[in-house]
């Protein structure tokens, strides 16, 4: 006998919600492991509970290396789309937000921190965390600045090419006359 269809909505009962979360989290991690083994792929999974507890699974060496690989792939994809002339600002912003969040969660998981542990930190630990966050912020700003400079360079090149084309059209127009210059350029 098959299972009934589950209505997807927030479970009101906190105990049932926690039990469901635990079972489904375990099932999701099991499926990720199976996908990795059966298909020979790298899988990374990050789950934050409602209380802020971090659960993670990585089929490769480490989640950090997998996230770095994802970041490089995303940056290459964004560069390729810019070079092709199309920019999807919403997609780029989503990728940037995802990378920043993944990087922060990676730093927190590497240092063994969870959201609820922040209250238990002493001043030196909070100072160290602040320094790490500042370093991440500087790194993000630097990357964004490089990205903006590259975009500016591409736009300036396009403007220069358009100006050259316009000058060539004007020169041909002066030599050949208006009608024949337009025909010649096309």
C-alpha positions as CSV (number, residue, x, y, z in Angstrom):
1,X,0.0,0.0,0.0
2,X,1.4,3.4,-1.0
3,X,1.9,6.4,1.1
4,X,-0.6,9.3,1.1
5,X,0.3,12.6,-0.4
6,X,1.9,15.0,2.2
7,X,0.6,18.6,2.3
8,X,3.7,20.8,2.2
9,X,3.2,23.4,4.9
10,X,4.8,24.2,8.2
11,X,4.1,21.5,10.9
12,X,2.4,23.2,13.8
13,X,3.4,20.7,16.5
14,X,7.0,21.5,17.5
15,X,7.8,17.9,18.5
16,X,6.4,16.5,15.3
17,X,8.3,19.2,13.4
18,X,11.6,18.2,15.1
19,X,11.1,14.5,14.5
20,X,10.2,15.2,10.8
21,X,13.3,17.4,10.4
22,X,15.5,14.8,11.9
23,X,14.2,12.0,9.7
24,X,14.2,14.0,6.5
25,X,17.6,15.4,7.2
26,X,19.0,11.9,7.6
27,X,17.2,10.8,4.5
28,X,18.5,13.8,2.5
29,X,22.1,13.0,3.7
30,X,21.6,9.4,2.8
31,X,20.4,10.3,-0.7
32,X,23.3,12.7,-1.2
33,X,25.7,9.9,-0.2
34,X,24.0,7.5,-2.6
35,X,24.1,10.0,-5.5
36,X,27.8,10.4,-4.8
37,X,28.6,6.7,-4.8
38,X,26.3,5.6,-7.6
39,X,27.2,8.4,-10.0
40,X,30.7,9.2,-9.0
41,X,30.0,12.9,-8.4
42,X,31.0,15.3,-5.6
43,X,28.1,16.3,-3.4
44,X,28.1,19.0,-0.8
45,X,25.1,19.6,1.5
46,X,24.7,22.3,4.2
47,X,21.6,22.4,6.4
48,X,20.8,24.9,9.2
49,X,18.2,23.8,11.7
50,X,15.5,26.2,13.0
51,X,17.8,26.7,16.1
52,X,20.8,27.6,13.9
53,X,22.6,24.3,14.3
54,X,24.8,23.4,11.3
55,X,24.6,19.9,9.6
56,X,26.8,19.3,6.7
57,X,27.8,16.4,4.3
58,X,30.6,16.3,1.8
59,X,31.4,13.4,-0.4
60,X,34.9,14.8,-1.4
61,X,37.9,15.7,0.7
62,X,36.3,18.7,2.4
63,X,33.3,21.0,2.1
64,X,35.7,24.0,1.9
65,X,37.4,22.7,-1.2
66,X,34.1,21.9,-2.8
67,X,32.8,25.4,-2.1
68,X,36.0,26.9,-3.5
69,X,35.5,24.9,-6.6
70,X,31.9,26.1,-6.8
71,X,33.1,29.7,-6.4
72,X,35.6,29.4,-9.2
73,X,33.0,27.8,-11.5
74,X,30.5,30.6,-10.7
75,X,33.1,33.3,-11.4
76,X,34.0,31.6,-14.7
77,X,30.4,31.4,-15.7
78,X,29.8,35.0,-14.8
79,X,32.9,36.1,-16.8
80,X,31.8,34.0,-19.8
81,X,28.3,35.6,-19.8
82,X,29.8,39.1,-19.6
83,X,32.2,38.3,-22.5
84,X,29.3,37.0,-24.5
85,X,27.6,40.3,-24.1
86,X,24.8,39.3,-21.8
87,X,24.6,40.0,-18.1
88,X,21.9,38.6,-15.9
89,X,22.1,40.9,-12.9
90,X,19.6,38.9,-10.8
91,X,21.5,35.7,-11.3
92,X,24.9,37.3,-10.6
93,X,23.5,38.9,-7.4
94,X,22.0,35.5,-6.3
95,X,25.4,33.8,-7.0
96,X,27.3,36.4,-5.1
97,X,24.9,36.2,-2.1
98,X,25.2,32.4,-2.1
99,X,29.0,32.5,-2.3
100,X,29.2,35.0,0.6
101,X,26.8,33.0,2.8
102,X,28.6,29.7,1.9
103,X,31.9,31.3,2.7
104,X,30.7,32.6,6.1
105,X,29.1,29.3,7.0
106,X,32.2,27.5,6.0
107,X,34.3,29.7,8.2
108,X,31.9,29.2,11.1
109,X,31.9,25.4,10.6
110,X,35.6,25.2,10.3
111,X,36.0,27.0,13.6
112,X,33.3,24.8,15.1
113,X,30.9,27.7,15.8
114,X,27.2,27.7,15.6
115,X,24.8,30.6,15.9
116,X,23.8,29.8,19.4
117,X,27.5,29.5,20.5
118,X,28.0,33.3,19.8
119,X,26.4,34.1,23.2
120,X,29.0,31.9,24.9
121,X,32.1,33.5,23.4
122,X,34.4,35.7,25.5
123,X,35.9,39.0,24.3
124,X,39.1,37.6,22.7
125,X,37.0,35.0,20.7
126,X,34.6,37.7,19.6
127,X,37.5,39.9,18.6
128,X,38.9,37.1,16.5
129,X,35.6,36.4,14.9
130,X,35.2,40.1,14.1
131,X,38.7,40.1,12.5
132,X,37.7,37.1,10.4
133,X,34.5,38.8,9.3
134,X,36.4,42.0,8.5
135,X,38.8,40.0,6.4
136,X,35.9,38.3,4.5
137,X,34.3,41.7,4.0
138,X,37.6,43.2,2.6
139,X,38.0,40.1,0.3
140,X,34.5,40.5,-1.0
141,X,34.9,44.2,-1.6
142,X,38.2,43.6,-3.4
143,X,36.6,41.0,-5.6
144,X,33.7,43.3,-6.3
145,X,36.1,46.2,-7.1
146,X,38.0,44.0,-9.6
147,X,34.7,42.9,-11.1
148,X,33.5,46.5,-11.5
149,X,36.9,47.5,-13.0
150,X,36.6,44.7,-15.6
151,X,33.0,45.7,-16.4
152,X,34.2,49.3,-16.8
153,X,37.0,48.2,-19.1
154,X,34.6,46.1,-21.3
155,X,32.1,49.0,-21.5
156,X,34.9,51.5,-22.5
157,X,36.1,49.0,-25.2
158,X,32.6,48.8,-26.6
159,X,32.3,52.6,-26.6
160,X,35.6,53.0,-28.3
161,X,34.5,50.4,-31.0
162,X,31.3,52.2,-31.5
163,X,33.1,55.6,-31.9
164,X,35.5,54.0,-34.4
165,X,32.5,52.6,-36.4
166,X,30.8,56.0,-36.3
167,X,33.9,57.8,-37.5
168,X,34.3,55.3,-40.3
169,X,30.7,55.8,-41.3
170,X,31.2,59.6,-41.3
171,X,34.4,59.3,-43.4
172,X,32.6,57.1,-45.9
173,X,29.6,59.4,-46.0
174,X,31.9,62.4,-46.8
175,X,33.6,60.5,-49.6
176,X,30.7,58.5,-51.1
177,X,27.6,60.4,-50.3
178,X,24.9,59.4,-47.9
179,X,23.0,56.6,-49.7
180,X,26.0,54.7,-51.0
181,X,27.9,54.9,-47.7
182,X,25.1,53.2,-45.8
183,X,24.9,50.5,-48.5
184,X,28.7,50.0,-48.4
185,X,28.8,49.5,-44.6
186,X,26.1,46.9,-44.5
